[in-house]
């Protein structure tokens, strides 16, 4: 599967919050990669910072997506990161697992998700079913990810992160659209 025909919307976290995530994962020995396994040169194209994805669309919808996003009035949103988890990879045909930071339900974020979904529906990102999260690493080895999760959870303390910007990017390789 190629993804360079996709545009993705992400919540862009503030630098101090990105540093919090970096400090948490710094205890791991493994090099982390947020890009799905089926992407060619995945480590090389892993250039987006840690983020929360809100939706993805075909590149042909770029003009419509850009117009909808110009109408979003962003206020600072604070999210609570509650724990580290492992889940099945998101893409069909991708036999991988994701190590991720779980985020507690947040009404302000949910409003944005609902607005995006109502104006630019993508069923995979339906706010009723999509798990908002921050991907740390994708891998085909579930046991490896589980061990990484256990290591991260030993001294894990829930924390808060903030964002007040959404970004639109063509992926992969990454190119900022808005």
Helices and strands as residue ranges (DSSP letters): E 6-13, H 15-25, E 51-58, G 59-61, H 62-70, E 77-88, E 97-103, H 107-119, G 123-125, E 133-139, H 142-153, E 159-171, E 175-176
